[in-house]
Amino acid sequence: MTYSGAINYADIHQQFEWDQNVQLNPPGYLEARLVTLRLELPGYQTQARNGIVKIQETEEKDFAGQIWHDGPGTDRAPPAQNAVIIGRQMEPDGVNLKGRRQYLVLCVDKLSGEHYARIGMGVVEKRMIEFGENDSIVSVY
């Protein structure tokens, strides 16, 4: 992918596997499955500061996700965000993470048709991802 300006990276401590729909296509774009991130869920709270959105459970204060926006920082978390799935946390043997399985995503904005531009990245729990019946594969530049 081509992008001018600084981008942010996640500090990842788990092992992740690529999503089977991700295709790297030269020169400079990838194809991946488009989904919607729901950032305002009951029982969760978001904090946005300088382009970083932290998501945690309201009661337990457990980590549920984080999004790093590229470009100028904002102190506002959107209720929903377009994203493409890049990968998911590998489940340890004998463990079913269910809705807590973490997914790597690129946050995107629509350019035209099935073409999107990267605006950030994130690590979020599966329960925050709204999968469509016919998830489309889109190009991200």
N, CA, C and O atoms as CSV, one atom per row, in Angstrom:
chain,resi,resn,atom,element,x,y,z
A,1,MET,N,N,0.843,-1.179,0.000
A,1,MET,CA,C,0.000,0.000,0.000
A,1,MET,C,C,0.885,1.238,0.000
A,1,MET,O,O,1.975,1.244,0.573
A,2,THR,N,N,0.404,2.263,-0.641
A,2,THR,CA,C,1.125,3.525,-0.612
A,2,THR,C,C,0.403,4.467,0.324
A,2,THR,O,O,-0.827,4.493,0.376
A,3,TYR,N,N,1.174,5.237,1.061
A,3,TYR,CA,C,0.596,6.174,2.009
A,3,TYR,C,C,1.625,7.243,2.263
A,3,TYR,O,O,2.787,6.932,2.525
A,4,SER,N,N,1.226,8.497,2.191
A,4,SER,CA,C,2.183,9.557,2.496
A,4,SER,C,C,1.911,10.043,3.910
A,4,SER,O,O,0.758,10.228,4.299
A,5,GLY,N,N,2.963,10.247,4.670
A,5,GLY,CA,C,2.828,10.673,6.062
A,5,GLY,C,C,3.096,9.526,7.009
A,5,GLY,O,O,3.295,8.386,6.590
A,6,ALA,N,N,3.098,9.842,8.293
A,6,ALA,CA,C,3.392,8.842,9.323
A,6,ALA,C,C,2.197,7.929,9.551
A,6,ALA,O,O,1.047,8.347,9.415
A,7,ILE,N,N,2.482,6.674,9.902
A,7,ILE,CA,C,1.427,5.738,10.286
A,7,ILE,C,C,1.792,5.152,11.638
A,7,ILE,O,O,2.948,5.213,12.059
A,8,ASN,N,N,0.802,4.584,12.318
A,8,ASN,CA,C,1.017,3.998,13.636
A,8,ASN,C,C,1.025,2.489,13.556
A,8,ASN,O,O,0.439,1.898,12.649
A,9,TYR,N,N,1.693,1.868,14.515
A,9,TYR,CA,C,1.808,0.415,14.590
A,9,TYR,C,C,1.313,-0.061,15.942
A,9,TYR,O,O,1.380,0.673,16.928
A,10,ALA,N,N,0.819,-1.282,15.990
A,10,ALA,CA,C,0.342,-1.862,17.242
A,10,ALA,C,C,1.483,-2.561,17.963
A,10,ALA,O,O,2.416,-3.071,17.343
A,11,ASP,N,N,1.386,-2.571,19.280
A,11,ASP,CA,C,2.307,-3.339,20.114
A,11,ASP,C,C,1.625,-4.680,20.373
A,11,ASP,O,O,0.794,-4.791,21.275
A,12,ILE,N,N,1.969,-5.692,19.591
A,12,ILE,CA,C,1.246,-6.965,19.605
A,12,ILE,C,C,2.031,-8.009,20.378
A,12,ILE,O,O,3.209,-8.246,20.111
A,13,HIS,N,N,1.358,-8.633,21.346
A,13,HIS,CA,C,2.019,-9.637,22.184
A,13,HIS,C,C,1.518,-11.054,21.913
A,13,HIS,O,O,2.135,-12.017,22.369
A,14,GLN,N,N,0.427,-11.200,21.190
A,14,GLN,CA,C,-0.106,-12.519,20.881
A,14,GLN,C,C,0.362,-12.948,19.493
A,14,GLN,O,O,0.910,-12.155,18.727
A,15,GLN,N,N,0.131,-14.223,19.193
A,15,GLN,CA,C,0.405,-14.708,17.844
A,15,GLN,C,C,-0.874,-14.575,17.033
A,15,GLN,O,O,-1.960,-14.933,17.490
A,16,PHE,N,N,-0.725,-14.050,15.813
A,16,PHE,CA,C,-1.859,-13.840,14.928
A,16,PHE,C,C,-1.659,-14.627,13.645
A,16,PHE,O,O,-0.532,-14.899,13.230
A,17,GLU,N,N,-2.775,-14.988,13.025
A,17,GLU,CA,C,-2.747,-15.647,11.726
A,17,GLU,C,C,-3.417,-14.732,10.712
A,17,GLU,O,O,-4.364,-14.017,11.040
A,18,TRP,N,N,-2.925,-14.758,9.488
A,18,TRP,CA,C,-3.506,-13.951,8.421
A,18,TRP,C,C,-4.921,-14.403,8.130
A,18,TRP,O,O,-5.223,-15.594,8.206
A,19,ASP,N,N,-5.783,-13.472,7.800
A,19,ASP,CA,C,-7.118,-13.806,7.310
A,19,ASP,C,C,-6.960,-14.355,5.901
A,19,ASP,O,O,-6.171,-13.827,5.118
A,20,GLN,N,N,-7.694,-15.399,5.570
A,20,GLN,CA,C,-7.550,-16.057,4.273
A,20,GLN,C,C,-7.965,-15.179,3.104
A,20,GLN,O,O,-7.625,-15.489,1.962
A,21,ASN,N,N,-8.690,-14.090,3.354
A,21,ASN,CA,C,-9.139,-13.213,2.276
A,21,ASN,C,C,-8.126,-12.142,1.891
A,21,ASN,O,O,-8.299,-11.475,0.871
A,22,VAL,N,N,-7.067,-11.962,2.692
A,22,VAL,CA,C,-6.084,-10.908,2.413
A,22,VAL,C,C,-5.213,-11.313,1.230
A,22,VAL,O,O,-4.625,-12.394,1.209
A,23,GLN,N,N,-5.146,-10.432,0.260
A,23,GLN,CA,C,-4.293,-10.619,-0.917
A,23,GLN,C,C,-3.474,-9.354,-1.113
A,23,GLN,O,O,-4.032,-8.262,-1.214
A,24,LEU,N,N,-2.168,-9.491,-1.168
A,24,LEU,CA,C,-1.301,-8.348,-1.453
A,24,LEU,C,C,-1.132,-8.255,-2.959
A,24,LEU,O,O,-0.719,-9.216,-3.609
A,25,ASN,N,N,-1.452,-7.100,-3.506
A,25,ASN,CA,C,-1.408,-6.909,-4.955
A,25,ASN,C,C,-0.516,-5.738,-5.303
A,25,ASN,O,O,-0.806,-4.599,-4.935
A,26,PRO,N,N,0.567,-6.011,-6.010
A,26,PRO,CA,C,1.400,-4.893,-6.445
A,26,PRO,C,C,0.667,-4.122,-7.538
A,26,PRO,O,O,-0.126,-4.737,-8.251
A,27,PRO,N,N,0.866,-2.879,-7.711
A,27,PRO,CA,C,1.792,-2.040,-6.964
A,27,PRO,C,C,1.078,-1.247,-5.871
A,27,PRO,O,O,0.453,-0.230,-6.170
A,28,GLY,N,N,1.150,-1.669,-4.656
A,28,GLY,CA,C,0.777,-0.841,-3.527
A,28,GLY,C,C,-0.639,-0.930,-2.988
A,28,GLY,O,O,-1.104,0.039,-2.387
A,29,TYR,N,N,-1.347,-2.025,-3.167
A,29,TYR,CA,C,-2.647,-2.131,-2.515
A,29,TYR,C,C,-2.892,-3.565,-2.089
A,29,TYR,O,O,-2.212,-4.490,-2.532
A,30,LEU,N,N,-3.876,-3.730,-1.221
A,30,LEU,CA,C,-4.251,-5.078,-0.803
A,30,LEU,C,C,-5.752,-5.236,-0.929
A,30,LEU,O,O,-6.494,-4.255,-0.987
A,31,GLU,N,N,-6.186,-6.489,-0.969
A,31,GLU,CA,C,-7.609,-6.803,-0.970
A,31,GLU,C,C,-7.913,-7.532,0.324
A,31,GLU,O,O,-7.152,-8.404,0.745
A,32,ALA,N,N,-9.036,-7.175,0.962
A,32,ALA,CA,C,-9.404,-7.777,2.236
A,32,ALA,C,C,-10.914,-7.643,2.442
A,32,ALA,O,O,-11.596,-6.929,1.707
A,33,ARG,N,N,-11.417,-8.345,3.457
A,33,ARG,CA,C,-12.850,-8.388,3.759
A,33,ARG,C,C,-13.280,-7.146,4.532
A,33,ARG,O,O,-12.725,-6.843,5.588
A,34,LEU,N,N,-14.271,-6.430,4.004
A,34,LEU,CA,C,-14.793,-5.214,4.624
A,34,LEU,C,C,-15.793,-5.571,5.716
A,34,LEU,O,O,-16.689,-6.389,5.505
A,35,VAL,N,N,-15.635,-4.950,6.889
A,35,VAL,CA,C,-16.547,-5.135,8.017
A,35,VAL,C,C,-16.807,-3.768,8.655
A,35,VAL,O,O,-16.205,-2.767,8.265
A,36,THR,N,N,-17.701,-3.738,9.630
A,36,THR,CA,C,-17.959,-2.532,10.402
A,36,THR,C,C,-17.564,-2.781,11.846
A,36,THR,O,O,-17.953,-3.788,12.438
A,37,LEU,N,N,-16.796,-1.870,12.409
A,37,LEU,CA,C,-16.461,-1.946,13.831
A,37,LEU,C,C,-17.508,-1.161,14.601
A,37,LEU,O,O,-17.795,-0.010,14.273
A,38,ARG,N,N,-18.075,-1.783,15.625
A,38,ARG,CA,C,-19.028,-1.121,16.521
A,38,ARG,C,C,-18.271,-0.777,17.792
A,38,ARG,O,O,-17.952,-1.661,18.586
A,39,LEU,N,N,-17.985,0.496,17.986
A,39,LEU,CA,C,-17.145,0.918,19.096
A,39,LEU,C,C,-17.941,1.335,20.323
A,39,LEU,O,O,-17.378,1.456,21.410
A,40,GLU,N,N,-19.237,1.555,20.167
A,40,GLU,CA,C,-20.074,1.927,21.303
A,40,GLU,C,C,-21.039,0.786,21.599
A,40,GLU,O,O,-22.166,0.765,21.104
A,41,LEU,N,N,-20.584,-0.156,22.407
A,41,LEU,CA,C,-21.397,-1.303,22.792
A,41,LEU,C,C,-21.806,-1.167,24.257
A,41,LEU,O,O,-21.067,-0.583,25.049
A,42,PRO,N,N,-22.981,-1.700,24.631
A,42,PRO,CA,C,-23.359,-1.689,26.045
A,42,PRO,C,C,-22.311,-2.432,26.877
A,42,PRO,O,O,-21.859,-3.513,26.502
A,43,GLY,N,N,-21.937,-1.844,27.995
A,43,GLY,CA,C,-20.955,-2.468,28.872
A,43,GLY,C,C,-19.513,-2.126,28.537
A,43,GLY,O,O,-18.591,-2.636,29.174
A,44,TYR,N,N,-19.308,-1.265,27.539
A,44,TYR,CA,C,-17.964,-0.858,27.138
A,44,TYR,C,C,-17.870,0.656,27.155
A,44,TYR,O,O,-18.878,1.352,27.028
A,45,GLN,N,N,-16.668,1.156,27.310
A,45,GLN,CA,C,-16.439,2.590,27.220
A,45,GLN,C,C,-15.236,2.846,26.320
A,45,GLN,O,O,-14.319,2.030,26.230
A,46,THR,N,N,-15.262,3.998,25.658
A,46,THR,CA,C,-14.149,4.373,24.789
A,46,THR,C,C,-13.540,5.672,25.304
A,46,THR,O,O,-14.229,6.535,25.848
A,47,GLN,N,N,-12.251,5.779,25.119
A,47,GLN,CA,C,-11.526,7.002,25.423
A,47,GLN,C,C,-10.684,7.329,24.203
A,47,GLN,O,O,-9.892,6.505,23.744
A,48,ALA,N,N,-10.857,8.527,23.686
A,48,ALA,CA,C,-10.091,8.943,22.508
A,48,ALA,C,C,-9.197,10.116,22.884
A,48,ALA,O,O,-9.623,11.072,23.532
A,49,ARG,N,N,-7.940,10.008,22.453
A,49,ARG,CA,C,-6.996,11.094,22.718
A,49,ARG,C,C,-5.868,11.024,21.695
A,49,ARG,O,O,-5.227,9.987,21.523
A,50,ASN,N,N,-5.642,12.138,21.025
A,50,ASN,CA,C,-4.555,12.240,20.045
A,50,ASN,C,C,-4.592,11.131,19.001
A,50,ASN,O,O,-3.547,10.595,18.632
A,51,GLY,N,N,-5.774,10.784,18.527
A,51,GLY,CA,C,-5.907,9.789,17.469
A,51,GLY,C,C,-5.868,8.351,17.934
A,51,GLY,O,O,-5.910,7.439,17.108
A,52,ILE,N,N,-5.787,8.119,19.245
A,52,ILE,CA,C,-5.790,6.755,19.788
A,52,ILE,C,C,-7.094,6.533,20.539
A,52,ILE,O,O,-7.441,7.292,21.444
A,53,VAL,N,N,-7.809,5.487,20.153
A,53,VAL,CA,C,-9.072,5.138,20.802
A,53,VAL,C,C,-8.843,3.866,21.614
A,53,VAL,O,O,-8.497,2.824,21.059
A,54,LYS,N,N,-9.036,3.955,22.930
A,54,LYS,CA,C,-8.915,2.801,23.811
A,54,LYS,C,C,-10.317,2.340,24.182
A,54,LYS,O,O,-11.183,3.150,24.510
A,55,ILE,N,N,-10.529,1.023,24.125
A,55,ILE,CA,C,-11.842,0.442,24.400
A,55,ILE,C,C,-11.678,-0.558,25.531
A,55,ILE,O,O,-10.808,-1.427,25.485
A,56,GLN,N,N,-12.530,-0.427,26.559
A,56,GLN,CA,C,-12.456,-1.377,27.664
A,56,GLN,C,C,-13.842,-1.605,28.236
A,56,GLN,O,O,-14.761,-0.812,28.029
A,57,GLU,N,N,-13.971,-2.719,28.967
A,57,GLU,CA,C,-15.234,-3.011,29.633
A,57,GLU,C,C,-15.442,-1.986,30.743
A,57,GLU,O,O,-14.496,-1.603,31.432
A,58,THR,N,N,-16.681,-1.549,30.910
A,58,THR,CA,C,-16.994,-0.533,31.906
A,58,THR,C,C,-16.783,-1.047,33.324
A,58,THR,O,O,-16.186,-0.352,34.147
A,59,GLU,N,N,-17.261,-2.244,33.622
A,59,GLU,CA,C,-17.189,-2.788,34.982
A,59,GLU,C,C,-15.796,-3.278,35.344
A,59,GLU,O,O,-15.212,-2.818,36.325
A,60,GLU,N,N,-15.263,-4.199,34.567
A,60,GLU,CA,C,-14.008,-4.870,34.896
A,60,GLU,C,C,-12.769,-4.102,34.459
A,60,GLU,O,O,-11.661,-4.395,34.909
A,61,LYS,N,N,-12.954,-3.118,33.584
A,61,LYS,CA,C,-11.844,-2.342,33.030
A,61,LYS,C,C,-10.883,-3.206,32.214
A,61,LYS,O,O,-9.720,-2.843,32.036
A,62,ASP,N,N,-11.371,-4.356,31.715
A,62,ASP,CA,C,-10.551,-5.242,30.895
A,62,ASP,C,C,-10.390,-4.650,29.497
A,62,ASP,O,O,-11.316,-4.042,28.960
A,63,PHE,N,N,-9.206,-4.833,28.914
A,63,PHE,CA,C,-8.900,-4.385,27.555
A,63,PHE,C,C,-9.834,-5.066,26.561
A,63,PHE,O,O,-10.010,-6.283,26.607
A,64,ALA,N,N,-10.428,-4.288,25.670
A,64,ALA,CA,C,-11.273,-4.852,24.615
A,64,ALA,C,C,-10.766,-4.460,23.237
A,64,ALA,O,O,-11.127,-5.093,22.245
A,65,GLY,N,N,-9.942,-3.437,23.160
A,65,GLY,CA,C,-9.408,-3.050,21.866
A,65,GLY,C,C,-8.748,-1.689,21.892
A,65,GLY,O,O,-8.855,-0.933,22.858
A,66,GLN,N,N,-8.063,-1.403,20.797
A,66,GLN,CA,C,-7.427,-0.099,20.643
A,66,GLN,C,C,-7.297,0.183,19.153
A,66,GLN,O,O,-6.999,-0.707,18.356
A,67,ILE,N,N,-7.528,1.442,18.797
A,67,ILE,CA,C,-7.418,1.874,17.409
A,67,ILE,C,C,-6.460,3.058,17.356
A,67,ILE,O,O,-6.550,3.983,18.164
A,68,TRP,N,N,-5.550,3.016,16.399
A,68,TRP,CA,C,-4.587,4.092,16.174
A,68,TRP,C,C,-4.917,4.723,14.830
A,68,TRP,O,O,-4.750,4.087,13.789
A,69,HIS,N,N,-5.385,5.969,14.842
A,69,HIS,CA,C,-5.687,6.668,13.596
A,69,HIS,C,C,-4.427,7.344,13.068
A,69,HIS,O,O,-3.647,7.912,13.832
A,70,ASP,N,N,-4.238,7.276,11.751
A,70,ASP,CA,C,-3.142,7.970,11.094
A,70,ASP,C,C,-3.533,9.445,10.964
A,70,ASP,O,O,-4.713,9.789,11.028
A,71,GLY,N,N,-2.567,10.281,10.788
A,71,GLY,CA,C,-2.856,11.694,10.567
A,71,GLY,C,C,-3.122,12.443,11.859
A,71,GLY,O,O,-2.771,11.977,12.942
A,72,PRO,N,N,-3.750,13.618,11.737
A,72,PRO,CA,C,-3.964,14.473,12.909
A,72,PRO,C,C,-4.807,13.759,13.967
A,72,PRO,O,O,-5.754,13.040,13.649
A,73,GLY,N,N,-4.444,13.972,15.216
A,73,GLY,CA,C,-5.153,13.330,16.329
A,73,GLY,C,C,-6.533,13.906,16.547
A,73,GLY,O,O,-6.804,15.057,16.206
A,74,THR,N,N,-7.399,13.097,17.116
A,74,THR,CA,C,-8.743,13.533,17.465
A,74,THR,C,C,-9.064,13.032,18.860
A,74,THR,O,O,-8.523,12.018,19.301
A,75,ASP,N,N,-9.936,13.733,19.548
A,75,ASP,CA,C,-10.359,13.312,20.881
A,75,ASP,C,C,-11.802,12.809,20.850
A,75,ASP,O,O,-12.519,12.882,21.848
A,76,ARG,N,N,-12.209,12.305,19.701
A,76,ARG,CA,C,-13.574,11.797,19.541
A,76,ARG,C,C,-13.520,10.406,18.936
A,76,ARG,O,O,-12.852,10.180,17.926
A,77,ALA,N,N,-14.233,9.472,19.563
A,77,ALA,CA,C,-14.309,8.102,19.044
A,77,ALA,C,C,-15.584,7.957,18.231
A,77,ALA,O,O,-16.665,8.239,18.749
A,78,PRO,N,N,-15.501,7.527,16.974
A,78,PRO,CA,C,-16.720,7.334,16.193
A,78,PRO,C,C,-17.495,6.122,16.718
A,78,PRO,O,O,-16.876,5.173,17.200
A,79,PRO,N,N,-18.826,6.126,16.640
A,79,PRO,CA,C,-19.602,4.972,17.098
A,79,PRO,C,C,-19.396,3.747,16.201
A,79,PRO,O,O,-19.521,2.609,16.653
A,80,ALA,N,N,-19.081,3.991,14.934
A,80,ALA,CA,C,-18.845,2.896,13.983
A,80,ALA,C,C,-17.711,3.313,13.054
A,80,ALA,O,O,-17.491,4.498,12.807
A,81,GLN,N,N,-16.995,2.307,12.544
A,81,GLN,CA,C,-15.843,2.568,11.695
A,81,GLN,C,C,-15.733,1.467,10.653
A,81,GLN,O,O,-15.790,0.287,10.999
A,82,ASN,N,N,-15.576,1.829,9.382
A,82,ASN,CA,C,-15.287,0.830,8.355
A,82,ASN,C,C,-13.884,0.282,8.589
A,82,ASN,O,O,-12.971,1.018,8.963
A,83,ALA,N,N,-13.725,-1.011,8.365
A,83,ALA,CA,C,-12.418,-1.640,8.542
A,83,ALA,C,C,-12.327,-2.872,7.654
A,83,ALA,O,O,-13.339,-3.391,7.183
A,84,VAL,N,N,-11.104,-3.329,7.433
A,84,VAL,CA,C,-10.874,-4.611,6.770
A,84,VAL,C,C,-10.103,-5.495,7.736
A,84,VAL,O,O,-9.253,-5.017,8.488
A,85,ILE,N,N,-10.404,-6.774,7.710
A,85,ILE,CA,C,-9.749,-7.725,8.608
A,85,ILE,C,C,-8.435,-8.183,7.984
A,85,ILE,O,O,-8.391,-8.618,6.833
A,86,ILE,N,N,-7.374,-8.076,8.767
A,86,ILE,CA,C,-6.057,-8.515,8.326
A,86,ILE,C,C,-5.719,-9.883,8.918
A,86,ILE,O,O,-5.166,-10.742,8.231
A,87,GLY,N,N,-6.048,-10.080,10.177
A,87,GLY,CA,C,-5.733,-11.350,10.835
A,87,GLY,C,C,-6.469,-11.486,12.149
A,87,GLY,O,O,-7.210,-10.591,12.557
A,88,ARG,N,N,-6.259,-12.623,12.812
A,88,ARG,CA,C,-6.911,-12.876,14.094
A,88,ARG,C,C,-5.961,-13.612,15.020
A,88,ARG,O,O,-5.045,-14.308,14.581
A,89,GLN,N,N,-6.200,-13.444,16.297
A,89,GLN,CA,C,-5.402,-14.080,17.335
A,89,GLN,C,C,-5.517,-15.593,17.212
A,89,GLN,O,O,-6.612,-16.125,17.028
A,90,MET,N,N,-4.405,-16.273,17.311
A,90,MET,CA,C,-4.433,-17.734,17.289
A,90,MET,C,C,-4.878,-18.218,18.671
A,90,MET,O,O,-4.397,-17.737,19.697
A,91,GLU,N,N,-5.789,-19.163,18.677
A,91,GLU,CA,C,-6.283,-19.693,19.943
A,91,GLU,C,C,-5.330,-20.770,20.456
A,91,GLU,O,O,-4.941,-21.667,19.708
A,92,PRO,N,N,-4.954,-20.679,21.740
A,92,PRO,CA,C,-4.112,-21.730,22.318
A,92,PRO,C,C,-4.853,-23.075,22.286
A,92,PRO,O,O,-6.084,-23.103,22.300
A,93,ASP,N,N,-4.123,-24.168,22.244
A,93,ASP,CA,C,-4.737,-25.496,22.235
A,93,ASP,C,C,-5.701,-25.651,23.402
A,93,ASP,O,O,-5.360,-25.360,24.548
A,94,GLY,N,N,-6.907,-26.111,23.096
A,94,GLY,CA,C,-7.905,-26.384,24.122
A,94,GLY,C,C,-8.610,-25.166,24.674
A,94,GLY,O,O,-9.376,-25.287,25.630
A,95,VAL,N,N,-8.377,-23.986,24.101
A,95,VAL,CA,C,-8.998,-22.756,24.600
A,95,VAL,C,C,-9.887,-22.168,23.510
A,95,VAL,O,O,-9.459,-22.008,22.367
A,96,ASN,N,N,-11.131,-21.847,23.873
A,96,ASN,CA,C,-12.048,-21.185,22.950
A,96,ASN,C,C,-12.235,-19.756,23.449
A,96,ASN,O,O,-12.885,-19.536,24.471
A,97,LEU,N,N,-11.671,-18.788,22.739
A,97,LEU,CA,C,-11.727,-17.393,23.155
A,97,LEU,C,C,-13.084,-16.753,22.883
A,97,LEU,O,O,-13.379,-15.688,23.426
A,98,LYS,N,N,-13.914,-17.383,22.053
A,98,LYS,CA,C,-15.251,-16.891,21.683
A,98,LYS,C,C,-15.184,-15.436,21.255
A,98,LYS,O,O,-14.375,-15.085,20.396
A,99,GLY,N,N,-16.021,-14.575,21.841
A,99,GLY,CA,C,-16.095,-13.168,21.447
A,99,GLY,C,C,-14.892,-12.348,21.866
A,99,GLY,O,O,-14.761,-11.196,21.451
A,100,ARG,N,N,-14.017,-12.905,22.671
A,100,ARG,CA,C,-12.829,-12.181,23.136
A,100,ARG,C,C,-11.620,-12.359,22.208
A,100,ARG,O,O,-10.575,-11.745,22.426
A,101,ARG,N,N,-11.758,-13.178,21.196
A,101,ARG,CA,C,-10.650,-13.353,20.250
A,101,ARG,C,C,-10.347,-12.012,19.606
A,101,ARG,O,O,-11.260,-11.315,19.164
A,102,GLN,N,N,-9.087,-11.648,19.550
A,102,GLN,CA,C,-8.700,-10.351,19.017
A,102,GLN,C,C,-8.425,-10.435,17.514
A,102,GLN,O,O,-7.881,-11.418,17.012
A,103,TYR,N,N,-8.816,-9.383,16.827
A,103,TYR,CA,C,-8.642,-9.277,15.380
A,103,TYR,C,C,-7.784,-8.062,15.055
A,103,TYR,O,O,-7.929,-7.005,15.670
A,104,LEU,N,N,-6.899,-8.220,14.093
A,104,LEU,CA,C,-6.126,-7.098,13.552
A,104,LEU,C,C,-6.914,-6.518,12.387
A,104,LEU,O,O,-7.350,-7.251,11.500
A,105,VAL,N,N,-7.095,-5.217,12.389
A,105,VAL,CA,C,-7.866,-4.568,11.332
A,105,VAL,C,C,-7.143,-3.322,10.841
A,105,VAL,O,O,-6.355,-2.713,11.565
A,106,LEU,N,N,-7.423,-2.961,9.614
A,106,LEU,CA,C,-7.054,-1.645,9.101
A,106,LEU,C,C,-8.334,-0.835,9.043
A,106,LEU,O,O,-9.324,-1.290,8.469
A,107,CYS,N,N,-8.335,0.352,9.622
A,107,CYS,CA,C,-9.475,1.251,9.531
A,107,CYS,C,C,-9.403,1.938,8.175
A,107,CYS,O,O,-8.332,2.363,7.742
A,108,VAL,N,N,-10.544,2.044,7.509
A,108,VAL,CA,C,-10.556,2.561,6.139
A,108,VAL,C,C,-11.696,3.544,5.923
A,108,VAL,O,O,-12.706,3.507,6.626
A,109,ASP,N,N,-11.524,4.420,4.944
A,109,ASP,CA,C,-12.567,5.325,4.449
A,109,ASP,C,C,-12.784,5.019,2.974
A,109,ASP,O,O,-11.841,4.711,2.245
A,110,LYS,N,N,-14.025,5.107,2.552
A,110,LYS,CA,C,-14.361,4.815,1.157
A,110,LYS,C,C,-13.857,5.916,0.229
A,110,LYS,O,O,-14.048,7.104,0.490
A,111,LEU,N,N,-13.207,5.496,-0.864
A,111,LEU,CA,C,-12.789,6.424,-1.906
A,111,LEU,C,C,-13.861,6.463,-2.989
A,111,LEU,O,O,-14.449,7.510,-3.259
A,112,SER,N,N,-14.109,5.296,-3.613
A,112,SER,CA,C,-15.145,5.147,-4.634
A,112,SER,C,C,-15.351,3.663,-4.895
A,112,SER,O,O,-14.411,2.876,-4.793
A,113,GLY,N,N,-16.562,3.284,-5.229
A,113,GLY,CA,C,-16.855,1.885,-5.537
A,113,GLY,C,C,-16.366,0.951,-4.450
A,113,GLY,O,O,-16.770,1.068,-3.293
A,114,GLU,N,N,-15.497,0.024,-4.818
A,114,GLU,CA,C,-14.917,-0.931,-3.866
A,114,GLU,C,C,-13.489,-0.552,-3.491
A,114,GLU,O,O,-12.688,-1.417,-3.139
A,115,HIS,N,N,-13.168,0.736,-3.566
A,115,HIS,CA,C,-11.833,1.233,-3.267
A,115,HIS,C,C,-11.854,2.048,-1.978
A,115,HIS,O,O,-12.688,2.935,-1.798
A,116,TYR,N,N,-10.918,1.728,-1.086
A,116,TYR,CA,C,-10.843,2.362,0.230
A,116,TYR,C,C,-9.425,2.831,0.504
A,116,TYR,O,O,-8.466,2.329,-0.083
A,117,ALA,N,N,-9.300,3.812,1.413
A,117,ALA,CA,C,-7.992,4.314,1.834
A,117,ALA,C,C,-7.789,4.000,3.310
A,117,ALA,O,O,-8.714,4.130,4.111
A,118,ARG,N,N,-6.591,3.590,3.661
A,118,ARG,CA,C,-6.248,3.331,5.055
A,118,ARG,C,C,-6.254,4.642,5.825
A,118,ARG,O,O,-5.714,5.645,5.357
A,119,ILE,N,N,-6.876,4.635,7.026
A,119,ILE,CA,C,-6.836,5.811,7.900
A,119,ILE,C,C,-6.327,5.445,9.290
A,119,ILE,O,O,-6.239,6.307,10.164
A,120,GLY,N,N,-5.991,4.173,9.502
A,120,GLY,CA,C,-5.490,3.749,10.795
A,120,GLY,C,C,-5.466,2.239,10.898
A,120,GLY,O,O,-5.683,1.532,9.914
A,121,MET,N,N,-5.200,1.752,12.098
A,121,MET,CA,C,-5.203,0.305,12.335
A,121,MET,C,C,-5.674,0.048,13.749
A,121,MET,O,O,-5.743,0.960,14.572
A,122,GLY,N,N,-6.001,-1.213,14.023
A,122,GLY,CA,C,-6.475,-1.524,15.358
A,122,GLY,C,C,-6.390,-2.996,15.699
A,122,GLY,O,O,-6.176,-3.854,14.842
A,123,VAL,N,N,-6.566,-3.254,16.985
A,123,VAL,CA,C,-6.709,-4.599,17.534
A,123,VAL,C,C,-7.992,-4.543,18.348
A,123,VAL,O,O,-8.077,-3.799,19.325
A,124,VAL,N,N,-8.995,-5.329,17.950
A,124,VAL,CA,C,-10.291,-5.302,18.633
A,124,VAL,C,C,-10.799,-6.717,18.858
A,124,VAL,O,O,-10.445,-7.640,18.125
A,125,GLU,N,N,-11.638,-6.877,19.887
A,125,GLU,CA,C,-12.258,-8.173,20.132
A,125,GLU,C,C,-13.310,-8.458,19.067
A,125,GLU,O,O,-13.911,-7.540,18.508
A,126,LYS,N,N,-13.519,-9.730,18.800
A,126,LYS,CA,C,-14.457,-10.167,17.772
A,126,LYS,C,C,-15.850,-9.581,17.984
A,126,LYS,O,O,-16.533,-9.248,17.015
A,127,ARG,N,N,-16.278,-9.452,19.241
A,127,ARG,CA,C,-17.632,-8.949,19.519
A,127,ARG,C,C,-17.852,-7.528,19.011
A,127,ARG,O,O,-18.998,-7.088,18.920
A,128,MET,N,N,-16.795,-6.802,18.677
A,128,MET,CA,C,-16.925,-5.436,18.179
A,128,MET,C,C,-17.024,-5.377,16.653
A,128,MET,O,O,-17.197,-4.306,16.071
A,129,ILE,N,N,-16.911,-6.543,16.017
A,129,ILE,CA,C,-16.939,-6.596,14.553
A,129,ILE,C,C,-18.319,-7.040,14.087
A,129,ILE,O,O,-18.840,-8.067,14.520
A,130,GLU,N,N,-18.893,-6.248,13.202
A,130,GLU,CA,C,-20.177,-6.594,12.596
A,130,GLU,C,C,-19.894,-7.195,11.225
A,130,GLU,O,O,-19.524,-6.496,10.281
A,131,PHE,N,N,-20.076,-8.498,11.145
A,131,PHE,CA,C,-19.863,-9.208,9.886
A,131,PHE,C,C,-21.157,-9.141,9.083
A,131,PHE,O,O,-22.243,-9.292,9.643
A,132,GLY,N,N,-21.050,-8.916,7.776
A,132,GLY,CA,C,-22.224,-8.913,6.920
A,132,GLY,C,C,-22.465,-10.301,6.362
A,132,GLY,O,O,-21.575,-11.151,6.381
A,133,GLU,N,N,-23.675,-10.528,5.866
A,133,GLU,CA,C,-23.992,-11.821,5.259
A,133,GLU,C,C,-23.110,-12.074,4.044
A,133,GLU,O,O,-22.635,-13.188,3.823
A,134,ASN,N,N,-22.903,-11.043,3.278
A,134,ASN,CA,C,-22.078,-11.142,2.068
A,134,ASN,C,C,-20.923,-10.164,2.160
A,134,ASN,O,O,-20.834,-9.209,1.389
A,135,ASP,N,N,-20.030,-10.418,3.125
A,135,ASP,CA,C,-18.890,-9.511,3.277
A,135,ASP,C,C,-18.187,-9.351,1.937
A,135,ASP,O,O,-17.824,-10.333,1.290
A,136,SER,N,N,-18.002,-8.109,1.533
A,136,SER,CA,C,-17.360,-7.887,0.246
A,136,SER,C,C,-15.848,-7.762,0.416
A,136,SER,O,O,-15.348,-7.339,1.458
A,137,ILE,N,N,-15.153,-8.138,-0.627
A,137,ILE,CA,C,-13.712,-7.965,-0.680
A,137,ILE,C,C,-13.443,-6.645,-1.375
A,137,ILE,O,O,-13.920,-6.417,-2.486
A,138,VAL,N,N,-12.682,-5.774,-0.725
A,138,VAL,CA,C,-12.430,-4.447,-1.272
A,138,VAL,C,C,-10.932,-4.222,-1.409
A,138,VAL,O,O,-10.126,-4.937,-0.813
A,139,SER,N,N,-10.572,-3.225,-2.197
A,139,SER,CA,C,-9.177,-2.847,-2.391
A,139,SER,C,C,-8.846,-1.684,-1.464
A,139,SER,O,O,-9.605,-0.718,-1.373
A,140,VAL,N,N,-7.706,-1.780,-0.773
A,140,VAL,CA,C,-7.263,-0.738,0.137
A,140,VAL,C,C,-5.951,-0.169,-0.382
A,140,VAL,O,O,-4.993,-0.907,-0.612
A,141,TYR,N,N,-5.914,1.139,-0.565
A,141,TYR,CA,C,-4.736,1.821,-1.099
A,141,TYR,C,C,-4.052,2.609,-0.012
A,141,TYR,O,O,-3.035,3.256,-0.265
